[in-house]
């Protein structure tokens, strides 16, 4: 059974930092994409950052230079370091894995950027 469990969301002031982590279990091979999406009220879910199977990274234009995605193969985690946070970064953040056997989502973690 594939499980993606996120942690690390919360409330932070504008300009602050948060770190999200997603622990993956039940799947290890045939993954071609790991990443983070977010969804705010009234908006579609959007890709924030991703790691390709080639090792290439990609970021949404809105977070380039502020967010950093990484993976830890030993811990089976995908991490997202978010710096210089803005109120418009407020959303539920979802971990995502795409593989040859399916696409999987975490339950989501709330990130709120507010003074």
C-alpha positions in Angstrom: 0.0 0.0 0.0 1.4 3.3 -1.1 1.4 6.1 1.5 2.6 9.7 1.4 2.6 11.5 4.7 3.3 15.2 4.9 4.5 17.2 7.8 5.8 20.6 8.6 3.0 23.0 7.7 1.9 25.9 9.9 1.6 29.6 10.4 4.4 31.9 9.6 4.8 35.6 9.1 5.6 37.1 5.7 9.3 36.8 5.0 9.6 33.8 7.2 10.5 30.2 6.4 8.9 26.8 6.6 10.1 23.3 5.7 7.8 20.6 4.5 8.6 16.9 4.4 6.8 14.0 2.8 7.6 10.4 3.8 6.9 7.9 1.1 6.3 4.2 1.7 5.0 1.3 -0.3 6.7 2.3 -3.5 10.3 2.7 -4.4 10.8 1.9 -8.1 9.3 3.0 -11.4 8.9 6.6 -10.1 9.5 9.2 -12.7 8.3 12.3 -10.8 8.2 13.4 -7.1 7.1 16.9 -6.1 4.8 19.3 -4.4 1.6 20.9 -5.4 -0.6 23.5 -3.7 -4.2 24.6 -3.8 -5.7 27.7 -2.3 -9.5 28.4 -2.1 -11.1 29.1 -5.4 -8.0 28.1 -7.4 -6.9 24.9 -9.1 -4.2 22.7 -7.7 -0.9 23.8 -9.2 2.6 22.3 -9.3 5.1 24.1 -7.1 8.3 22.1 -7.5 9.3 18.7 -8.8 12.2 16.3 -9.2 12.3 14.2 -12.4 13.7 10.7 -12.6 16.7 12.3 -14.5 17.5 14.3 -11.4 16.4 17.6 -13.0 14.5 20.0 -10.9 11.7 22.3 -11.9 9.9 25.1 -10.1 6.9 27.3 -10.7 7.9 30.8 -11.7 6.2 32.1 -8.6 8.5 30.3 -6.2 11.8 30.3 -8.1 14.7 31.5 -6.0 12.6 31.1 -2.8 11.7 27.4 -2.6 14.1 24.4 -2.8 13.1 20.9 -3.3 15.2 17.9 -2.4 14.9 14.2 -1.8 16.5 11.9 0.7 16.7 8.4 -0.7 17.9 6.9 2.7 14.8 8.3 4.4 12.5 8.0 1.4 11.4 11.6 1.8 10.7 14.6 -0.4 11.4 17.9 1.3 10.5 21.5 0.4 12.3 24.4 2.0 10.3 27.5 1.6 12.0 30.9 2.3 10.9 34.5 1.9 7.3 33.4 2.2 4.5 35.7 1.0 0.8 35.8 1.8 0.1 34.4 -1.7 1.9 31.2 -0.7 -0.9 30.4 1.6 -2.4 27.1 0.5 -2.8 23.4 1.3 0.4 21.8 0.1 0.3 18.2 -1.3 3.0 15.7 -1.9 2.8 13.9 -5.2 4.5 10.9 -6.7 4.0 9.8 -10.3 5.0 6.3 -11.3 4.4 3.7 -13.9 1.9 2.0 -11.5 -0.1 5.2 -10.8 -0.2 8.7 -9.3 -0.3 9.1 -5.6 -1.1 12.0 -3.3 -0.6 12.9 0.3 -3.4 14.2 2.5 -2.2 17.8 2.4 -0.7 20.2 5.0 -1.8 23.7 5.5 0.6 26.6 5.1 -0.6 30.0 6.2 1.5 33.1 5.7 0.1 36.0 7.6 1.1 38.8 10.0 
